[in-house]
């Protein structure tokens, strides 16, 4: 079962970065579907989260989460991610920087969904498995939901240039995240990864677990497999955020960040620094926004 959600970051802390648009998902092996739900029930009880309160990255107003202290919320998120890791769940997130490629959001969203679909299909193919994708319900009502589902039919019917349609064995379905704990996990993973790429402390604190949860390629690297950054000019953020010193294209590894040394390539925005403001300098902004539907 694959559960997907979208997110975004209108204002970011890194220099030379614009609004981020993202979509991501968690790939849940069949035995872990019930197991993760049970684990999350235990976490909710431990933190005394009121029954029926949805776990959201963007804290709902007048809720237990909104009134809780920052350390408690960070601890809660870390526990959710660890439960997913312990359950054998894997993730994939695609992040698009509109500052580098200023497409309209309506054009970006189907493109990054295609990139995510390709990672999901590849993951299933590597394991000789099949899956069903469930997305959070779009927030605009039934009319928007019907349109969104119709727009995604091409993916599951025809696949893409790099992914055949035989691994995802059903048209994409939707469900209300309020009732599906795995969609709440998808919200956390997608939004936290986007926040980390934006340089927000709330996401950076979770980077180690996000890396452990993300699917990897044949070289054991997250870059391009579990976290996709577009355009490729952002590739060095895999170094600054996840500590990866190489990025693999095919069977060839390319040095990242300062580790590139004599292999340094001019023009990559974050090759020589992480773009974060020095102490005392103003950041690009720190207001986070996430949406609740794909």
BALOBA-1460 file (C-alpha; in Angstrom, 3 decimals):
// residues 294
<rec num="1" residu="x" x="0.000" y="0.000" z="0.000"/>
<rec num="2" residu="x" x="1.352" y="3.404" z="-0.998"/>
<rec num="3" residu="x" x="-0.014" y="6.514" z="0.685"/>
<rec num="4" residu="x" x="0.749" y="9.926" z="-0.841"/>
<rec num="5" residu="x" x="0.254" y="13.579" z="0.037"/>
<rec num="6" residu="x" x="1.524" y="16.950" z="-1.132"/>
<rec num="7" residu="x" x="3.170" y="19.840" z="0.637"/>
<rec num="8" residu="x" x="4.831" y="23.174" z="-0.005"/>
<rec num="9" residu="x" x="7.014" y="25.910" z="1.427"/>
<rec num="10" residu="x" x="6.226" y="29.437" z="0.268"/>
<rec num="11" residu="x" x="9.095" y="31.124" z="2.083"/>
<rec num="12" residu="x" x="12.473" y="29.497" z="2.634"/>
<rec num="13" residu="x" x="15.675" y="30.158" z="4.562"/>
<rec num="14" residu="x" x="18.189" y="29.271" z="1.854"/>
<rec num="15" residu="x" x="19.457" y="31.998" z="-0.436"/>
<rec num="16" residu="x" x="18.717" y="31.632" z="-4.163"/>
<rec num="17" residu="x" x="15.720" y="29.385" z="-3.491"/>
<rec num="18" residu="x" x="12.082" y="30.121" z="-4.291"/>
<rec num="19" residu="x" x="8.782" y="28.561" z="-3.319"/>
<rec num="20" residu="x" x="8.960" y="24.790" z="-3.008"/>
<rec num="21" residu="x" x="6.237" y="22.448" z="-4.245"/>
<rec num="22" residu="x" x="6.396" y="18.782" z="-3.321"/>
<rec num="23" residu="x" x="4.640" y="15.459" z="-3.350"/>
<rec num="24" residu="x" x="5.675" y="12.352" z="-1.482"/>
<rec num="25" residu="x" x="4.549" y="9.045" z="-0.178"/>
<rec num="26" residu="x" x="5.236" y="6.103" z="2.075"/>
<rec num="27" residu="x" x="5.448" y="2.568" z="0.705"/>
<rec num="28" residu="x" x="3.985" y="0.235" z="3.316"/>
<rec num="29" residu="x" x="4.574" y="-3.533" z="3.056"/>
<rec num="30" residu="x" x="1.386" y="-5.504" z="3.593"/>
<rec num="31" residu="x" x="2.361" y="-6.848" z="7.057"/>
<rec num="32" residu="x" x="3.133" y="-3.299" z="8.209"/>
<rec num="33" residu="x" x="-0.261" y="-1.812" z="7.333"/>
<rec num="34" residu="x" x="-1.841" y="-2.983" z="10.569"/>
<rec num="35" residu="x" x="1.444" y="-2.939" z="12.475"/>
<rec num="36" residu="x" x="2.132" y="0.749" z="11.933"/>
<rec num="37" residu="x" x="-1.453" y="1.701" z="12.792"/>
<rec num="38" residu="x" x="-1.126" y="-0.191" z="16.091"/>
<rec num="39" residu="x" x="2.230" y="1.435" z="16.822"/>
<rec num="40" residu="x" x="0.783" y="4.882" z="16.155"/>
<rec num="41" residu="x" x="-2.137" y="4.167" z="18.481"/>
<rec num="42" residu="x" x="0.407" y="3.470" z="21.200"/>
<rec num="43" residu="x" x="2.293" y="6.693" z="20.484"/>
<rec num="44" residu="x" x="-0.921" y="8.708" z="20.566"/>
<rec num="45" residu="x" x="-1.824" y="7.197" z="23.930"/>
<rec num="46" residu="x" x="1.650" y="7.870" z="25.327"/>
<rec num="47" residu="x" x="1.504" y="11.529" z="24.298"/>
<rec num="48" residu="x" x="-2.129" y="11.779" z="25.461"/>
<rec num="49" residu="x" x="-3.334" y="13.080" z="22.128"/>
<rec num="50" residu="x" x="-7.125" y="13.379" z="22.218"/>
<rec num="51" residu="x" x="-9.055" y="10.721" z="20.366"/>
<rec num="52" residu="x" x="-10.007" y="11.817" z="16.859"/>
<rec num="53" residu="x" x="-7.366" y="14.568" z="16.583"/>
<rec num="54" residu="x" x="-5.511" y="14.220" z="13.292"/>
<rec num="55" residu="x" x="-1.720" y="14.345" z="13.368"/>
<rec num="56" residu="x" x="-0.688" y="17.120" z="10.977"/>
<rec num="57" residu="x" x="2.555" y="18.896" z="10.123"/>
<rec num="58" residu="x" x="0.719" y="22.209" z="9.957"/>
<rec num="59" residu="x" x="-0.656" y="22.188" z="13.475"/>
<rec num="60" residu="x" x="-4.447" y="22.626" z="13.479"/>
<rec num="61" residu="x" x="-5.663" y="25.595" z="15.541"/>
<rec num="62" residu="x" x="-7.090" y="25.030" z="19.001"/>
<rec num="63" residu="x" x="-5.821" y="21.441" z="19.192"/>
<rec num="64" residu="x" x="-3.576" y="19.611" z="21.613"/>
<rec num="65" residu="x" x="-0.768" y="19.755" z="19.051"/>
<rec num="66" residu="x" x="-1.097" y="23.509" z="18.532"/>
<rec num="67" residu="x" x="-0.888" y="24.116" z="22.289"/>
<rec num="68" residu="x" x="2.012" y="21.710" z="22.900"/>
<rec num="69" residu="x" x="5.614" y="22.815" z="23.300"/>
<rec num="70" residu="x" x="8.079" y="22.587" z="20.424"/>
<rec num="71" residu="x" x="10.198" y="19.798" z="21.981"/>
<rec num="72" residu="x" x="7.112" y="17.646" z="22.511"/>
<rec num="73" residu="x" x="6.036" y="18.027" z="18.883"/>
<rec num="74" residu="x" x="9.555" y="17.205" z="17.679"/>
<rec num="75" residu="x" x="9.584" y="14.122" z="19.916"/>
<rec num="76" residu="x" x="6.191" y="13.049" z="18.593"/>
<rec num="77" residu="x" x="7.355" y="13.373" z="14.988"/>
<rec num="78" residu="x" x="10.562" y="11.480" z="15.704"/>
<rec num="79" residu="x" x="8.586" y="8.675" z="17.298"/>
<rec num="80" residu="x" x="6.280" y="8.457" z="14.280"/>
<rec num="81" residu="x" x="9.222" y="8.277" z="11.897"/>
<rec num="82" residu="x" x="10.979" y="5.655" z="14.005"/>
<rec num="83" residu="x" x="7.824" y="3.534" z="14.112"/>
<rec num="84" residu="x" x="7.727" y="3.681" z="10.317"/>
<rec num="85" residu="x" x="11.416" y="2.725" z="10.052"/>
<rec num="86" residu="x" x="10.921" y="-0.172" z="12.475"/>
<rec num="87" residu="x" x="7.951" y="-1.359" z="10.389"/>
<rec num="88" residu="x" x="10.025" y="-1.589" z="7.195"/>
<rec num="89" residu="x" x="8.222" y="1.308" z="5.531"/>
<rec num="90" residu="x" x="10.063" y="3.265" z="2.836"/>
<rec num="91" residu="x" x="9.438" y="6.747" z="1.465"/>
<rec num="92" residu="x" x="9.957" y="8.838" z="-1.649"/>
<rec num="93" residu="x" x="9.547" y="12.619" z="-1.928"/>
<rec num="94" residu="x" x="9.900" y="14.929" z="-4.941"/>
<rec num="95" residu="x" x="10.660" y="18.619" z="-4.309"/>
<rec num="96" residu="x" x="10.491" y="21.284" z="-7.043"/>
<rec num="97" residu="x" x="12.011" y="24.743" z="-6.601"/>
<rec num="98" residu="x" x="9.903" y="27.324" z="-8.432"/>
<rec num="99" residu="x" x="12.682" y="29.856" z="-7.880"/>
<rec num="100" residu="x" x="14.860" y="27.905" z="-10.303"/>
<rec num="101" residu="x" x="12.103" y="26.629" z="-12.617"/>
<rec num="102" residu="x" x="9.176" y="29.067" z="-12.275"/>
<rec num="103" residu="x" x="6.401" y="26.942" z="-13.733"/>
<rec num="104" residu="x" x="2.864" y="27.572" z="-12.567"/>
<rec num="105" residu="x" x="1.921" y="25.302" z="-9.669"/>
<rec num="106" residu="x" x="-0.851" y="23.773" z="-11.773"/>
<rec num="107" residu="x" x="1.851" y="22.620" z="-14.215"/>
<rec num="108" residu="x" x="4.329" y="21.534" z="-11.555"/>
<rec num="109" residu="x" x="1.943" y="19.253" z="-9.644"/>
<rec num="110" residu="x" x="1.291" y="16.660" z="-12.376"/>
<rec num="111" residu="x" x="4.994" y="16.652" z="-13.277"/>
<rec num="112" residu="x" x="6.217" y="15.861" z="-9.768"/>
<rec num="113" residu="x" x="3.446" y="13.280" z="-9.340"/>
<rec num="114" residu="x" x="4.870" y="11.577" z="-12.427"/>
<rec num="115" residu="x" x="8.358" y="11.601" z="-10.887"/>
<rec num="116" residu="x" x="6.957" y="10.095" z="-7.686"/>
<rec num="117" residu="x" x="5.027" y="7.437" z="-9.607"/>
<rec num="118" residu="x" x="8.262" y="6.384" z="-11.322"/>
<rec num="119" residu="x" x="10.028" y="5.895" z="-7.985"/>
<rec num="120" residu="x" x="7.099" y="3.905" z="-6.629"/>
<rec num="121" residu="x" x="6.926" y="1.684" z="-9.702"/>
<rec num="122" residu="x" x="10.678" y="1.086" z="-9.622"/>
<rec num="123" residu="x" x="10.564" y="0.173" z="-5.929"/>
<rec num="124" residu="x" x="7.813" y="-2.357" z="-6.598"/>
<rec num="125" residu="x" x="9.646" y="-3.776" z="-9.602"/>
<rec num="126" residu="x" x="12.846" y="-4.223" z="-7.597"/>
<rec num="127" residu="x" x="10.874" y="-6.345" z="-5.136"/>
<rec num="128" residu="x" x="8.797" y="-8.132" z="-7.760"/>
<rec num="129" residu="x" x="5.708" y="-6.747" z="-6.048"/>
<rec num="130" residu="x" x="2.583" y="-4.782" z="-6.906"/>
<rec num="131" residu="x" x="0.816" y="-1.994" z="-5.071"/>
<rec num="132" residu="x" x="-2.157" y="0.335" z="-4.754"/>
<rec num="133" residu="x" x="-1.783" y="4.106" z="-4.334"/>
<rec num="134" residu="x" x="-4.071" y="5.990" z="-1.948"/>
<rec num="135" residu="x" x="-3.928" y="9.792" z="-1.917"/>
<rec num="136" residu="x" x="-5.305" y="12.261" z="0.567"/>
<rec num="137" residu="x" x="-8.586" y="13.703" z="-0.664"/>
<rec num="138" residu="x" x="-8.189" y="17.050" z="-2.492"/>
<rec num="139" residu="x" x="-9.442" y="19.911" z="-0.386"/>
<rec num="140" residu="x" x="-11.700" y="21.565" z="-2.966"/>
<rec num="141" residu="x" x="-14.661" y="19.235" z="-2.644"/>
<rec num="142" residu="x" x="-16.086" y="16.424" z="-4.714"/>
<rec num="143" residu="x" x="-15.782" y="18.238" z="-8.046"/>
<rec num="144" residu="x" x="-12.033" y="18.808" z="-7.575"/>
<rec num="145" residu="x" x="-11.572" y="15.240" z="-6.406"/>
<rec num="146" residu="x" x="-13.254" y="13.823" z="-9.513"/>
<rec num="147" residu="x" x="-11.129" y="16.053" z="-11.766"/>
<rec num="148" residu="x" x="-7.913" y="15.138" z="-9.961"/>
<rec num="149" residu="x" x="-8.653" y="11.422" z="-10.202"/>
<rec num="150" residu="x" x="-9.459" y="11.744" z="-13.902"/>
<rec num="151" residu="x" x="-6.184" y="13.595" z="-14.481"/>
<rec num="152" residu="x" x="-4.201" y="10.759" z="-12.860"/>
<rec num="153" residu="x" x="-5.744" y="7.962" z="-14.924"/>
<rec num="154" residu="x" x="-3.066" y="8.292" z="-17.583"/>
<rec num="155" residu="x" x="-0.370" y="7.375" z="-15.070"/>
<rec num="156" residu="x" x="-1.939" y="4.119" z="-13.961"/>
<rec num="157" residu="x" x="-3.181" y="3.259" z="-17.463"/>
<rec num="158" residu="x" x="-0.080" y="4.088" z="-19.521"/>
<rec num="159" residu="x" x="2.756" y="4.557" z="-17.049"/>
<rec num="160" residu="x" x="5.540" y="6.961" z="-18.038"/>
<rec num="161" residu="x" x="8.613" y="6.931" z="-20.230"/>
<rec num="162" residu="x" x="10.540" y="5.271" z="-17.396"/>
<rec num="163" residu="x" x="7.822" y="3.257" z="-15.609"/>
<rec num="164" residu="x" x="5.486" y="0.603" z="-16.955"/>
<rec num="165" residu="x" x="1.910" y="0.569" z="-15.607"/>
<rec num="166" residu="x" x="1.903" y="-3.068" z="-14.480"/>
<rec num="167" residu="x" x="3.167" y="-2.512" z="-10.917"/>
<rec num="168" residu="x" x="0.428" y="-0.151" z="-9.710"/>
<rec num="169" residu="x" x="-2.576" y="-2.390" z="-10.195"/>
<rec num="170" residu="x" x="-5.415" y="0.062" z="-9.661"/>
<rec num="171" residu="x" x="-6.291" y="3.642" z="-10.528"/>
<rec num="172" residu="x" x="-5.192" y="5.982" z="-7.758"/>
<rec num="173" residu="x" x="-7.743" y="6.082" z="-4.944"/>
<rec num="174" residu="x" x="-8.448" y="8.810" z="-2.392"/>
<rec num="175" residu="x" x="-9.317" y="8.710" z="1.286"/>
<rec num="176" residu="x" x="-9.712" y="11.273" z="4.087"/>
<rec num="177" residu="x" x="-6.438" y="11.525" z="5.991"/>
<rec num="178" residu="x" x="-8.378" y="12.129" z="9.209"/>
<rec num="179" residu="x" x="-9.255" y="8.422" z="9.273"/>
<rec num="180" residu="x" x="-6.068" y="6.944" z="7.769"/>
<rec num="181" residu="x" x="-2.928" y="6.990" z="9.957"/>
<rec num="182" residu="x" x="-0.698" y="6.102" z="7.011"/>
<rec num="183" residu="x" x="-1.792" y="9.281" z="5.194"/>
<rec num="184" residu="x" x="-0.875" y="11.227" z="8.331"/>
<rec num="185" residu="x" x="2.573" y="9.642" z="8.094"/>
<rec num="186" residu="x" x="2.771" y="10.650" z="4.412"/>
<rec num="187" residu="x" x="1.906" y="14.227" z="5.416"/>
<rec num="188" residu="x" x="4.706" y="14.226" z="7.986"/>
<rec num="189" residu="x" x="7.341" y="12.724" z="5.687"/>
<rec num="190" residu="x" x="6.534" y="14.967" z="2.718"/>
<rec num="191" residu="x" x="6.260" y="18.191" z="4.711"/>
<rec num="192" residu="x" x="9.312" y="17.478" z="6.892"/>
<rec num="193" residu="x" x="11.467" y="16.654" z="3.871"/>
<rec num="194" residu="x" x="10.330" y="19.857" z="2.154"/>
<rec num="195" residu="x" x="11.078" y="21.866" z="5.302"/>
<rec num="196" residu="x" x="14.556" y="20.320" z="5.537"/>
<rec num="197" residu="x" x="15.310" y="21.214" z="1.913"/>
<rec num="198" residu="x" x="14.103" y="24.757" z="2.654"/>
<rec num="199" residu="x" x="16.515" y="24.928" z="5.603"/>
<rec num="200" residu="x" x="13.818" y="25.118" z="8.248"/>
<rec num="201" residu="x" x="14.983" y="23.856" z="11.675"/>
<rec num="202" residu="x" x="11.740" y="21.888" z="12.121"/>
<rec num="203" residu="x" x="12.688" y="19.732" z="9.140"/>
<rec num="204" residu="x" x="16.446" y="19.670" z="9.683"/>
<rec num="205" residu="x" x="15.928" y="18.137" z="13.139"/>
<rec num="206" residu="x" x="14.312" y="15.126" z="11.449"/>
<rec num="207" residu="x" x="16.804" y="14.760" z="8.570"/>
<rec num="208" residu="x" x="18.599" y="11.726" z="10.020"/>
<rec num="209" residu="x" x="15.390" y="9.707" z="10.308"/>
<rec num="210" residu="x" x="14.042" y="10.981" z="6.995"/>
<rec num="211" residu="x" x="17.215" y="9.673" z="5.354"/>
<rec num="212" residu="x" x="16.872" y="6.290" z="7.063"/>
<rec num="213" residu="x" x="13.251" y="6.020" z="5.947"/>
<rec num="214" residu="x" x="13.856" y="7.077" z="2.338"/>
<rec num="215" residu="x" x="14.347" y="4.420" z="-0.326"/>
<rec num="216" residu="x" x="17.858" y="4.137" z="-1.742"/>
<rec num="217" residu="x" x="19.388" y="3.198" z="-5.086"/>
<rec num="218" residu="x" x="21.790" y="0.345" z="-5.816"/>
<rec num="219" residu="x" x="24.613" y="2.393" z="-4.295"/>
<rec num="220" residu="x" x="22.746" y="2.906" z="-1.017"/>
<rec num="221" residu="x" x="22.147" y="6.588" z="-1.744"/>
<rec num="222" residu="x" x="18.958" y="8.513" z="-1.101"/>
<rec num="223" residu="x" x="19.621" y="11.164" z="-3.760"/>
<rec num="224" residu="x" x="17.427" y="10.639" z="-6.810"/>
<rec num="225" residu="x" x="15.807" y="7.551" z="-5.299"/>
<rec num="226" residu="x" x="14.117" y="8.497" z="-2.027"/>
<rec num="227" residu="x" x="14.467" y="12.259" z="-2.377"/>
<rec num="228" residu="x" x="14.290" y="13.878" z="-5.817"/>
<rec num="229" residu="x" x="15.231" y="17.541" z="-6.186"/>
<rec num="230" residu="x" x="14.316" y="19.546" z="-9.266"/>
<rec num="231" residu="x" x="16.026" y="21.112" z="-11.037"/>
<rec num="232" residu="x" x="19.301" y="19.131" z="-10.897"/>
<rec num="233" residu="x" x="21.111" y="22.349" z="-9.907"/>
<rec num="234" residu="x" x="19.946" y="21.600" z="-6.337"/>
<rec num="235" residu="x" x="21.773" y="18.266" z="-6.196"/>
<rec num="236" residu="x" x="24.345" y="19.394" z="-3.600"/>
<rec num="237" residu="x" x="21.594" y="19.758" z="-1.004"/>
<rec num="238" residu="x" x="21.827" y="15.979" z="-0.652"/>
<rec num="239" residu="x" x="25.197" y="16.709" z="0.940"/>
<rec num="240" residu="x" x="24.090" y="19.555" z="3.201"/>
<rec num="241" residu="x" x="20.822" y="17.955" z="4.335"/>
<rec num="242" residu="x" x="21.510" y="14.207" z="4.296"/>
<rec num="243" residu="x" x="25.289" y="14.030" z="4.448"/>
<rec num="244" residu="x" x="25.736" y="12.215" z="1.138"/>
<rec num="245" residu="x" x="29.081" y="12.876" z="-0.545"/>
<rec num="246" residu="x" x="28.141" y="11.379" z="-3.922"/>
<rec num="247" residu="x" x="25.241" y="11.396" z="-6.337"/>
<rec num="248" residu="x" x="24.894" y="8.437" z="-8.682"/>
<rec num="249" residu="x" x="23.842" y="8.761" z="-12.304"/>
<rec num="250" residu="x" x="23.658" y="5.276" z="-13.714"/>
<rec num="251" residu="x" x="26.730" y="3.450" z="-12.459"/>
<rec num="252" residu="x" x="28.843" y="6.595" z="-12.070"/>
<rec num="253" residu="x" x="29.206" y="8.481" z="-8.799"/>
<rec num="254" residu="x" x="29.614" y="12.278" z="-8.872"/>
<rec num="255" residu="x" x="31.109" y="14.114" z="-5.858"/>
<rec num="256" residu="x" x="28.836" y="16.518" z="-3.999"/>
<rec num="257" residu="x" x="29.447" y="19.671" z="-2.007"/>
<rec num="258" residu="x" x="32.942" y="20.677" z="-0.915"/>
<rec num="259" residu="x" x="33.993" y="17.026" z="-1.279"/>
<rec num="260" residu="x" x="33.956" y="17.560" z="-5.048"/>
<rec num="261" residu="x" x="37.434" y="19.126" z="-4.729"/>
<rec num="262" residu="x" x="39.103" y="19.267" z="-8.142"/>
<rec num="263" residu="x" x="35.920" y="17.842" z="-9.684"/>
<rec num="264" residu="x" x="34.030" y="21.015" z="-8.786"/>
<rec num="265" residu="x" x="31.527" y="22.064" z="-11.427"/>
<rec num="266" residu="x" x="30.674" y="25.763" z="-11.750"/>
<rec num="267" residu="x" x="27.064" y="26.849" z="-11.606"/>
<rec num="268" residu="x" x="25.611" y="24.485" z="-9.005"/>
<rec num="269" residu="x" x="23.931" y="26.754" z="-6.473"/>
<rec num="270" residu="x" x="24.802" y="24.905" z="-3.268"/>
<rec num="271" residu="x" x="28.074" y="23.211" z="-4.129"/>
<rec num="272" residu="x" x="30.238" y="25.440" z="-1.908"/>
<rec num="273" residu="x" x="27.797" y="26.387" z="0.856"/>
<rec num="274" residu="x" x="24.348" y="25.478" z="2.133"/>
<rec num="275" residu="x" x="22.782" y="28.856" z="1.357"/>
<rec num="276" residu="x" x="21.678" y="29.404" z="4.944"/>
<rec num="277" residu="x" x="22.129" y="32.864" z="6.457"/>
<rec num="278" residu="x" x="25.053" y="33.501" z="8.748"/>
<rec num="279" residu="x" x="24.193" y="34.426" z="12.366"/>
<rec num="280" residu="x" x="22.778" y="37.925" z="12.361"/>
<rec num="281" residu="x" x="21.846" y="37.880" z="8.692"/>
<rec num="282" residu="x" x="18.239" y="37.918" z="7.522"/>
<rec num="283" residu="x" x="16.862" y="34.734" z="6.009"/>
<rec num="284" residu="x" x="14.662" y="34.562" z="2.940"/>
<rec num="285" residu="x" x="11.773" y="33.818" z="5.298"/>
<rec num="286" residu="x" x="10.561" y="31.117" z="7.631"/>
<rec num="287" residu="x" x="6.839" y="30.800" z="7.123"/>
<rec num="288" residu="x" x="5.825" y="27.230" z="6.331"/>
<rec num="289" residu="x" x="2.708" y="26.285" z="4.416"/>
<rec num="290" residu="x" x="1.447" y="22.841" z="3.679"/>
<rec num="291" residu="x" x="-1.677" y="21.672" z="1.947"/>
<rec num="292" residu="x" x="-3.732" y="18.691" z="2.930"/>
<rec num="293" residu="x" x="-4.336" y="17.104" z="-0.427"/>
<rec num="294" residu="x" x="-2.452" y="15.956" z="-3.485"/>
